[in-house]
């Protein structure tokens, strides 16, 4: 089709404060295009681990409708950090004769060597994502094993105390004796075959015992009984 247009795709994850902005990505891509008619597709706040993104899916639909001649991105990983997803997109580009351009990484996808280099970069992009995920998981596990607070409100039975770990100010969970006594009683009552959730909540209400400043209700009781902490 002679009336096909160029497309710019930009994506930014909100959890990465130092990532390049949507506006800057588009500026790089427009410089690559050197003018001409183009359509912008932008997804802000979406991860590159999959292609479940509104504007990305709109781009795919427009490609299949024969509207797009070229897709320009700031970097390869703006399309996807998944090897499988990226390979599927390359097949889609070839099927509909769509040229693919990264404004900061130069690849000639018409040659075997260019396609090989492209695939190598995608492999390292996915490796980087999985390495970061593993590092974060290991850090959280290490902190939890050492009794450090992982964020959010301290569970009933604990309170937090400020400490310094490896030169970083953080907080540690500390057992609250009075509250743990209430939890122990709660489990002892629950272990009795004839005791219902209602019996337990009524007992604590009659005793004037509050949980995080509120009367104990059945959903909260069920959650506390299932809490591994």
C-alpha positions in Angstrom: 0.0 0.0 0.0 1.4 3.4 -1.0 -0.5 5.3 1.7 1.0 3.4 4.6 2.5 5.6 7.4 5.3 5.3 9.9 4.6 4.5 13.5 6.5 5.5 16.7 6.1 3.2 19.7 7.2 4.4 23.2 6.8 2.6 26.5 7.7 3.7 30.1 7.4 1.7 33.3 6.2 3.8 36.2 8.3 1.8 38.7 11.6 2.9 37.1 12.1 6.5 38.2 15.3 6.9 36.1 13.9 5.6 32.9 13.7 7.8 29.8 10.4 9.7 29.5 7.8 9.0 26.8 8.4 12.5 25.4 12.2 12.0 25.1 11.7 8.6 23.4 9.4 10.2 20.8 11.9 13.0 20.2 14.6 10.4 19.4 12.3 8.5 17.1 11.2 11.6 15.2 14.8 12.5 14.6 15.3 9.1 13.1 12.3 9.6 10.8 13.5 13.0 9.7 9.9 14.3 9.3 7.1 12.8 7.4 3.6 11.5 8.4 3.7 9.3 11.5 1.4 8.0 14.2 2.4 7.8 17.9 1.5 4.8 20.1 2.5 5.3 23.8 2.0 3.1 26.9 3.0 4.6 30.2 3.1 2.5 33.3 3.3 -0.9 31.5 6.1 -3.5 31.9 8.0 -5.0 29.0 7.6 -8.5 30.3 4.7 -9.1 28.0 2.7 -7.4 25.2 -0.5 -6.9 27.1 -0.5 -3.1 26.6 -3.4 -1.1 25.0 -1.5 1.1 22.5 0.8 -1.7 21.6 -2.1 -3.9 20.7 -3.6 -1.0 18.7 -0.3 -0.9 16.8 -0.5 -4.6 16.1 -4.0 -4.2 14.8 -3.0 -1.4 12.5 -0.1 -3.4 11.1 -2.5 -6.3 10.3 -4.8 -3.8 8.6 -1.9 -2.8 6.3 -1.6 0.8 7.6 2.0 0.7 8.9 5.2 0.8 6.7 7.8 1.3 9.5 7.9 1.0 13.3 10.5 3.1 15.1 11.4 2.7 18.8 13.9 4.3 21.1 15.4 0.9 22.1 14.5 -2.7 21.4 13.2 -3.4 24.8 10.5 -0.9 24.4 8.8 -3.5 22.2 9.3 -6.4 24.7 11.9 -7.9 27.1 10.6 -11.4 26.3 12.5 -13.3 23.6 9.3 -15.1 22.5 7.2 -12.0 22.2 9.9 -10.2 20.3 10.4 -13.1 17.9 6.6 -13.1 17.3 6.8 -9.3 16.5 9.6 -9.9 14.1 7.6 -12.5 12.2 4.6 -10.0 12.1 6.9 -7.3 10.7 8.2 -9.7 8.0 4.7 -11.0 7.2 3.3 -7.5 6.6 6.5 -6.0 5.1 7.0 -3.6 7.9 10.5 -2.1 8.5 11.7 -2.0 12.1 14.1 0.6 13.4 15.6 1.3 16.8 16.8 4.9 17.0 19.7 4.1 19.4 20.7 0.7 18.1 21.4 0.2 14.5 20.5 -3.2 12.9 20.0 -4.2 9.3 17.2 -6.8 9.8 17.3 -7.6 6.1 20.6 -9.6 6.6 21.2 -12.8 8.6 23.9 -11.2 10.6 21.7 -8.2 11.5 18.9 -10.5 12.6 21.3 -12.6 14.7 22.6 -9.5 16.4 19.0 -8.4 17.1 18.2 -11.7 18.7 21.4 -11.5 20.9 20.4 -8.1 22.2 16.9 -9.4 23.1 18.4 -12.4 24.9 20.5 -10.0 27.1 17.5 -7.7 27.6 15.5 -10.7 29.0 18.5 -11.8 31.1 18.8 -8.3 32.6 15.1 -8.3 33.6 15.3 -11.8 35.1 18.5 -11.0 37.0 16.9 -7.9 38.5 13.9 -9.9 39.6 16.1 -12.5 41.2 18.1 -9.9 43.0 15.0 -8.2 44.4 13.5 -11.6 45.5 16.8 -12.6 47.2 17.0 -9.2 49.0 13.4 -9.5 50.3 14.1 -13.1 51.4 17.3 -12.1 53.2 15.5 -9.2 55.0 12.6 -11.4 56.1 14.9 -14.1 57.4 16.6 -11.5 59.6 13.3 -10.2 60.9 13.3 -6.9 59.1 10.0 -5.2 58.2 9.1 -5.6 54.5 6.8 -2.6 54.3 3.2 -1.9 55.1 1.5 -2.1 58.5 3.0 -4.4 61.1 0.8 -7.5 61.7 -1.1 -7.8 64.9 1.2 -9.2 67.5 4.2 -7.2 66.4 5.4 -3.6 66.5 8.4 -2.0 64.7 11.6 -0.5 66.0 14.0 1.6 64.0 17.4 0.1 63.4 20.4 0.6 61.1 21.4 -2.3 58.9 24.6 -2.1 56.8 24.5 1.6 57.2 20.9 1.9 56.1 18.0 3.1 58.3 15.2 0.5 58.4 12.8 -1.1 60.8 12.6 -4.5 62.5 9.6 -6.4 63.7 9.5 -7.0 67.4 7.1 -9.3 69.3 4.4 -7.5 71.3 3.8 -9.7 74.4 0.2 -8.5 75.1 -1.0 -8.9 71.6 0.7 -12.3 71.1 -1.2 -13.5 74.2 -4.4 -12.6 72.5 -3.4 -14.4 69.4 -2.5 -17.5 71.4 -5.9 -17.4 73.1 -7.5 -17.0 69.7 -5.9 -20.1 68.4 -6.7 -22.1 71.5 -10.4 -21.2 71.1 -10.3 -22.0 67.4 -8.9 -25.4 68.2 -12.1 -26.3 70.1 -14.5 -28.2 67.8 -17.6 -26.4 69.3 -16.2 -22.9 69.0 -17.2 -20.8 66.0 -15.9 -17.6 64.5 -18.8 -15.8 66.0 -17.9 -17.2 69.5 -14.4 -15.9 69.2 -15.3 -12.4 68.0 -18.0 -12.0 70.6 -15.6 -13.0 73.4 -13.0 -10.4 72.4 -15.7 -7.7 72.0 -17.1 -8.5 75.5 -13.6 -8.2 76.9 -13.1 -4.9 75.2 -10.0 -6.2 73.3 -9.3 -4.3 70.1 -7.2 -5.3 67.1 -5.4 -2.4 65.5 -7.9 -0.1 67.3 -11.0 -1.9 66.0 -13.3 -4.7 67.2 -12.5 -8.1 65.8 -14.7 -9.1 62.9 -15.0 -12.5 61.1 -13.0 -11.6 58.0 -10.2 -10.2 60.1 -10.3 -13.3 62.3 -10.1 -15.6 59.3 -7.2 -13.6 57.9 -5.3 -13.7 61.1 -5.8 -17.5 61.5 -4.3 -18.0 58.0 -1.4 -15.6 58.5 1.9 -17.6 58.6 3.5 -14.8 60.7 
